[in-house]
Amino acid sequence: MCFLRRPGASAGWIWWRMLRQVIHRGLQSFFYKLGLFVSRHPVFFLTVPAVLTIIFGFSLLNRFQPDTDLESLVAPSHSLAKIERSLASSLFSLDQSKSQLYSDLHTPGRYGRVILLSKPGGNILHQADVILQIHRAVLEMKDGRSSFIGHQLGGVMEMPNSKDQRVKSARAIQITYYLQTYGSVTQDLIGEKWESEFCKLMHKMQLDHQDLQLYSLASFSLWKDFHQTSLLARGKILVSLMLILLTATLSSSMKDCLRSKPFLGLLGVLTICISSVTAAGIFFITDGKYNSTLLGIPFFAMGHGTKGVFELLSGWRRTRENLPFKDRVADAYSDVMVSYTMTSSLYFIAFGMGASPFTNIEAVKVFCQNMCVSILLNYFYIFSFFGSCLVFAGQLEQNRYHSIFCCKIPSAEYLDRKPVWFQTMMNDGHHHTSHHETNPYQHHFIQHFLREHYNEWITNIYVKPFVVILYLIYASFSFMGCLQINDGANIINLLASESPSVSYALIQQKYFSNYSPVIGFYIYEPLEYWNGTVQEDLKTLSQGFNTVSWIEQYYQYLRVGNISATNKSDFISILQSSFLKKPEFQHFKNDIIFSKAGDENNIIASRLYLVARTSENTQREAVELLEKLRPLSLIQSIKFIVFNPTFVFMDHYGLSVTMPVLISGFGILLVLILTFFLVIHPLGNFWLILSVTSIELGVLGLMTLWNVDMDCISILCLIYTLNFAIDHCAPLLYTFVLATEHTRTQCIKNSLQDHGTAILQNVSSFLIGLVPLLFVPSNLTFTLFKCLLLAGSCTLLHCFVILPVFLTFFPPSKKHHKKKKRAKRKEREEIECIEIQENPDHVTAV
């Protein structure tokens, strides 16, 4: 091996270049030997993966178990809201709040809720008899131990010019029933049965009272509707698999019955399927629990695995046909597996980071763990199981067997005597292949289209300005979308779209969203409530809120009665002996915790209720309230916490936004580090980073414009988009920067010709496989469809439109290759002239 020093090049640069060449060729040599080993033992590499699939497939059937705790999946594992909930529950338990309207400040346990909605223009207050009838029917249910808590009116219209805000009419009423389960497993099972009967009763009442619309909700409804997505999607996923099998089979076919590989396309998809089954079996053997977010794993694994399948097929087509089939397999491995190993490593690293303890959302962590196992098994199954299939297909081709019927292809003389239909079925391409054609695989319809039509069109000088304009439009919309990222804390984004929970949430948002959720204001340290300064501080903190407070009522009671309570003993004495004894104020006993030290009583904790006026976007405004009140608890002299059960889910807004950005940044950095030693030209890294960043930001911005919120599904899709872009752009870019043609245009044409077929086959199969998700009535699958469609489309746009044009404008330059070839040609001409002078009688021979 000889390395010539380029003028102006430093010794350090030459040594780095030599090191990269040695590593690159060493990896190629290793995979060449691996390909030879697989080709010499195909039965072993075919049998072992099949046996593993059978073993782990049975474990999948026997150990399948769904995860029933929705909060632990989609709420942050470690959040301040959970600590606040524990403190609030330890101070004021739910049993102390059962007579309060605001008892939903705590995690309610088992409960049943119903919204009764009158017809348009109706007044729910005029149907009190029907409401009481439904209410009595609920209370008469057996074994429920139900406790009626309270009700709320929705769609309220007040009397005009009314000073005390009298209600004129209301469109809806919400009634809540909590169950006392006492933390017992048996009682919890009874409560679950009661909830089921409650939902059935509401359905029956709906049939009996057609003049009202009833929307019911129970504590298990969210999990049931979350799991319902998996049940609804089962048939559609099988349809998706059939479409991918059909697309892969057709795209791998040719008119040439000898070189066509339809069964290899089919077996490639089946390879990914059995590796996914094995990964699922391993997941359940290790006590994993299924949840509906894992629906994305088959699509993620298929998008990466089939890329390796189609690249191996393209690598096989680039090998010399006169070589033995074992050497051709080894050459295909040497050509393809270096790049595929790099991209698989990046998949594993990116999802491994998602599975690390730094990830605070359990659903994301579980998904990433399963995805890591799937990637490893995909890689193993492709070079073993699919490699064995490639060996058998190559052997059939070398022995001139038909690629579909597996029969011997007759000679050309025999075919000439047969009918046209027989000649078409048995045509091995000898009519189309000239003596000067070195690669008969060029007749593949995708390669033919790229070579004869598309490559010339996309590199045309008149097309390039329109591509630049298209990219500017793409970048503008992407940037605009990145500025409008939405919170994905709304749990209904993960539920079946036509489920009772979604219907209930939409009605509740429409008629009960004038006010924020009730926020508990907990003062957890002794406080001098009788001090005027403390009273002013409490008024300042509750400013802008509607409050339900024992303190305000007590102060009003003292003013009306002209009672003085300016010291501790008078304040607490009047509070206990007079105020809390009044029937209208007795319920405030549950909001105050007294302690007695000797003869002296103290108030060690208390709570208030805050409600803010909101618009229809209650979720976002509740987050803003949380962000406003929490910092005050750190700087005020009053030690307090604020809590509402929805805060547990809202805490993951900041995490949802930062997680994909961090994963993307680390992933791009790893691309730079890992590929620095695998490519000879460092500009390959530079172009790859630019391409992946453009695709990632494009998907992020466009999905925001398509009303996709930042929830756990979109986070996972963004992580996948990063790797999907690397998977398809890396081979194209590395082939371009290593090309030695005279011009950039010719280099990009050759790159598209080498890798364009595999990219188009894989992306088309991937996008066609997403179509059945459109017909699953679920918000989760619709989000998955949108994000993956954008990922595939943006990657396809960059590989076939943006990169082929932009690479003809910018470095790397190909002039030095042109100079080298010109010098070699000149040297060869001089040698020929010398030979002619020495042998003037043998000019023709020279």
C-alpha positions, -999 to +999 in steps of 0.1 A: +000+000+000+015+034-010+005+068+004+016+097-016+019+131+002-003+157-013+013+192-017+006+213+014-005+183+035+009+180+069+025+148+082-001+146+110-030+147+084-013+119+064-010+097+095-046+102+104-056+094+069-035+063+069-050+052+103-086+057+090-077+037+058-062+008+079-093+007+103-117+009+074-100-018+054-096-039+086-134-038+092-141-047+055-117-076+058-134-088+090-169-087+074-155-104+043-144-133+065-177-133+083-196-135+050-174-164+040-181-182+073-218-177+069-218-189+033-199-221+044-223-229+072-257-216+060-278-243+077-264-235+111-270-198+108-305-206+095-314-230+123-301-212+154-323-180+149-353-201+141-349-222+173-345-190+194-377-176+179-396-207+188-383-208+224-389-171+231-422-171+211-437-196+236-425-175+265-442-145+249-476-163+249-472-177+284-459-146+302-478-118+285-490-093+311-503-057+306-492-028+328-523-014+346-506+016+363-510+044+338-496+071+361-464+053+367-460+050+329-466+085+316-460+107+347-424+115+357-410+089+380-393+116+402-412+148+404-419+175+429-456+170+425-454+135+439-436+147+470-462+174+474-489+148+471-474+126+498-471+156+522-506+167+515-520+132+520-501+128+552-516+160+566-551+158+553-562+123+542-591+117+519-613+103+548-611+138+564-624+154+532-653+131+522-679+158+530-661+184+509-667+193+473-630+197+469-620+162+479-605+156+445-574+174+457-560+140+465-555+108+445-591+096+448-586+059+445-618+042+434-645+065+422-673+070+396-682+103+379-710+112+356-719+143+336-756+149+328-760+171+298-793+186+288-803+191+251-793+223+234-814+252+248-824+231+278-819+238+315-805+209+336-821+225+367-856+218+354-848+181+354-841+177+391-864+147+394-845+127+368-811+137+384-823+125+418-836+093+403-802+085+388-785+096+420-807+072+441-800+044+417-763+048+422-765+050+460-786+018+460-759-002+443-746-030+466-712-036+480-699-003+468-696+015+502-701+047+481-699+081+495-716+110+477-692+139+476-707+167+457-716+182+424-707+210+400-728+230+375-715+236+340-726+259+312-740+283+338-759+315+330-764+340+358-794+362+364-788+397+349-781+425+373-778+400+402-756+411+430-753+377+446-747+358+413-779+339+412-779+310+387-805+314+359-798+281+341-772+255+336-765+232+308-747+203+327-741+189+361-712+167+372-717+143+401-689+124+418-690+092+440-660+081+459-656+046+473-641+037+507-618+008+500-596+012+532-565+001+512-575-036+513-570-058+483-604-074+488-621-040+491-602-029+460-616-058+440-651-050+453-645-014+443-634-024+408-666-045+404-687-015+416-671+007+390-679-018+363-715-019+375-716+019+377-706+022+340-733-004+330-759+015+351-751+048+334-754+031+300-788+017+310-799+051+324-790+067+291-814+043+273-841+051+297-837+089+296-833+100+261-838+137+270-804+137+288-769+128+276-748+108+302-710+107+302-695+084+328-660+079+340-644+056+366-609+052+380-601+023+357-615+040+326-582+058+317-562+025+318-589+006+300-591+031+272-553+033+270-551-005+266-580-004+242-556+010+215-537-023+214-569-043+209-580-019+181-547-020+164-541-058+162-558-063+129-544-032+114-508-042+123-513-075+105-526-056+074-495-034+077-473-064+077-490-078+046-485-045+028-448-044+037-444-080+026-460-072-007-440-040-013-407-057-004-415-087-027-425-065-057-396-041-053-371-070-052-384-085-084-371-082-120-381-094-154-350-116-153-362-149-137-326-158-128-315-126-111-349-116-096-351-120-058-388-117-048-384-144-021-354-126-006-375-094-002-402-115+015-377-134+037-360-101+047-393-088+061-400-121+078-364-120+093-373-087+111-407-102+122-391-132+139-364-111+155-391-088+169-409-119+183-377-130+199-371-096+214-407-095+228-401-129+244-369-118+261-388-087+273-415-107+290-391-133+304-374-104+323-407-095+339-416-067+314-452-056+312-469-046+280-483-011+274-498+005+243-467+027+236-449-005+226-470-006+194-443+016+178-416-010+182-426-032+151-425-001+129-392+012+144-376-022+140-389-027+105-376+007+093-341-001+104-340-039+097-353-038+062-327-011+054-300-037+061-319-063+040-322-040+009-286-028+013-274-064+013-295-071-019-279-040-035-245-051-024-252-085-040-261-068-073-228-049-072-207-080-070-192-096-101-214-123-115-186-146-126-174-151-090-185-182-069-216-175-049-197-178-016-173-151-026-202-129-038-218-132-004-185-123+013-181-092-010-217-081-002-209-083+035-177-064+031-194-037+011-225-033+033-220-044+068-195-017+078-220+010+073-249-011+087-228-019+118-222+018+124-259+028+121-270-001+143-245+010+169-259+045+169-295+031+172-283+011+202-265+041+218-294+065+213-321+042+227-297+031+254-295+066+266-333+067+266-333+035+287-308+050+312-318+062+348-316+098+334-349+092+317-377+102+340-407+088+321-412+051+326-430+045+293-400+060+274-376+040+295-395+007+289-398+014+252-361+022+248-351-010+267-372-031+244-359-012+213-322-019+223-329-056+225-347-054+191-318-036+175-293-062+187-314-091+175-322-074+142-284-071+136-278-108+145-307-121+125-298-102+094-262-114+091-272-149+102-307-158+091-310-135+061-274-141+052-282-178+050-311-171+028-289-150+006-264-179+003-291-203-008-305-177-033-270-172-047-265-209-051-297-212-070-286-183-092-252-198-099-268-231-109-292-213-131-324-221-113-356-201-116-359-175-087-396-184-081-403-219-094-368-232-084-366-252-116-337-253-141-338-225-167-338-240-202-313-229-229-319-201-253-324-224-282-351-243-263-369-211-253-370-198-289-392-228-298-417-220-270-447-196-268-443-160-258-458-165-223-434-193-216-404-172-228-416-143-206-418-166-175-384-182-182-365-152-195-331-149-178-322-117-195-300-131-223-320-112-249-314-079-232-278-084-221-252-073-246-216-087-247-203-053-235-227-050-205-208-058-173-238-057-149-270-074-159-287-062-127-289-027-142-323-039-156-339-037-122-367-012-127-357+011-098-321+012-109-331+017-145-354+046-135-326+063-115-299+058-140-318+067-172-342+093-160-340+107-124-303+112-120-301+133-152-332+153-142-322+162-106-287+173-116-301+195-144-290+231-140-325+243-145-339+222-117-314+233-091-329+268-084-363+253-077-348+228-053-331+256-034-364+275-032-381+243-020-355+239+008-360+275+019-397+269+022-391+237+041-367+254+065-391+283+070-420+261+080-398+240+102-384+270+120-419+284+125-431+251+139-402+248+163-413+281+179-448+268+186-440+235+205-470+224+226-473+207+259-481+171+257-492+165+293-528+159+283-534+122+289-562+119+263-535+121+236-527+085+245-562+071+246-586+055+220-602+085+203-638+071+205-635+059+241-657+070+270-628+088+287-621+110+257-658+119+254-660+127+291-629+148+289-641+168+259-675+175+276-658+185+308-635+208+290-664+224+272-687+230+301-665+230+332-634+249+320-643+284+332-622+277+363-590+260+369-588+227+388-591+233+425-556+239+439-548+230+475-528+256+494-512+237+523-495+256+551-474+229+568-457+249+596-471+268+626-480+303+617-491+334+635-525+338+619-535+365+643-506+387+631-517+415+607-485+411+586-492+374+581-528+382+571-516+406+545-491+380+532-518+355+528-540+380+509-511+387+486-505+351+478-541+344+470-545+376+450-561+368+416-577+336+428-612+328+440-606+313+475-625+290+497-607+296+530-615+291+567-592+321+574-613+345+553-645+332+568-631+335+603-619+371+598-654+379+585-669+363+615-648+383+639-656+416+620-693+410+619-694+401+656-670+430+665-648+405+683-612+412+690-586+383+686-552+399+684-533+374+704-527+337+701-549+325+730-579+346+720-576+337+684-575+299+689-600+299+718-627+317+698-619+296+667-624+263+686-652+273+710-674+295+688-666+296+651-662+259+644-693+251+665-715+270+641-733+246+617-723+266+586-686+265+596-683+230+610-669+216+577-637+238+582-627+214+610-611+192+584-590+221+571-572+228+604-548+205+624-545+214+661-520+202+686-521+205+723-490+210+745-501+210+781-529+235+784-519+254+752-534+247+718-515+253+685-524+253+648-496+232+632-511+230+597-540+242+576-552+244+541-571+267+517-586+262+483-576+284+453-595+285+420-585+307+391-606+319+362-593+303+330-601+301+293-606+269+273-569+260+274-572+250+311-543+226+309-517+252+298-530+278+322-529+253+351-492+248+343-486+285+344-503+287+378-481+260+390-450+278+377-462+310+393-470+296+428-440+272+433-413+299+433-433+319+458-431+290+483-393+294+483-391+331+489-420+338+512-419+336+550-450+314+549-440+278+543-466+263+520-471+238+491-496+238+463-510+206+448-536+192+425-535+156+411-531+169+376-498+185+386-483+150+386-488+148+348-480+185+341-446+182+356-434+164+325-438+194+301-402+206+306-389+171+303-408+164+271-392+194+254-356+189+266-353+151+263-354+148+225-331+178+221-306+162+245-308+128+228-303+145+194-273+165+206-256+134+221-265+113+191-249+138+166-218+141+188-215+103+188-219+102+150-189+126+148-168+104+171-177+070+158-175+078+121-143+098+122-122+066+120-145+049+096-144+073+066-114+085+048-128+120+042-138+140+073-163+160+052-185+130+053-191+136+090-198+172+084-224+166+057-240+139+078-244+161+108-260+189+087-284+165+070-295+148+102-300+182+120-320+194+091-343+163+091-347+163+129-356+200+131-379+196+100-398+167+117-400+186+150-414+218+134-438+202+109-453+178+135-460+209+157-477+226+128-497+193+124-511+197+159-488+170+174-481+177+211-448+168+229-458+135+246-440+103+252-449+090+217-436+120+198-404+120+220-397+084+209-404+093+173-379+121+174-352+098+188-360+074+160-360+101+133-324+109+142-313+074+137-336+068+106-319+098+089-284+085+097-294+051+084-303+064+050-280+095+045-248+079+057-242+054+029-251+080+003-228+106+017-198+083+023-200+070-012-201+105-025-171+118-005-150+087-014-159+088-051-130+096-076-150+108-106-140+140-123-171+160-112-194+163-082-223+157-105-210+124-117-201+114-081-237+120-068-251+101-098-230+071-089-240+074-052-277+074-061-271+045-085-254+025-057-277+033-028-308+049-042-325+016-049-321+004-013-332+038+001-363+039-021-372+003-014-370+008+023-387+041+027-415+031+003-421-001+023-419+019+056-444+045+045-469+021+029-468+000+061-479+031+081-512+035+061-533+011+082-526+031+113-548+058+099-578+035+104-571+028+141-595+051+161-568+061+186-550+093+193-518+073+201-516+056+167-526+088+149-496+106+166-474+076+157-486+078+121-480+116+118-445+115+133-433+085+113-448+098+081-429+130+085-397+111+094-399+090+063-409+119+040-382+143+052-356+116+049-367+108+014-367+145+004-332+150+016-318+118+000-333+123-034-338+160-038-319+182-014-286+164-010-281+156-048-284+193-056-265+208-026-236+184-029-230+197-064-224+232-050-203+227-019-171+207-010-156+182-012-140+192-044-131+165-070-104+185-089-075+166-073-090+133-086-091+148-121-055+159-118-044+125-106-062+107-135-047+132-160-012+126-147-017+088-149-030+091-185+000+112-194+024+087-178+007+059-197+010+077-230+047+083-224+052+046-218+034+037-250+055+061-270+087+046-256+075+011-265+066+023-300+101+038-305+117+006-293+095-017-314+085+001-346+075-032-362+050-040-334+029-008-332-003-027-337+006-051-308+012-021-285 
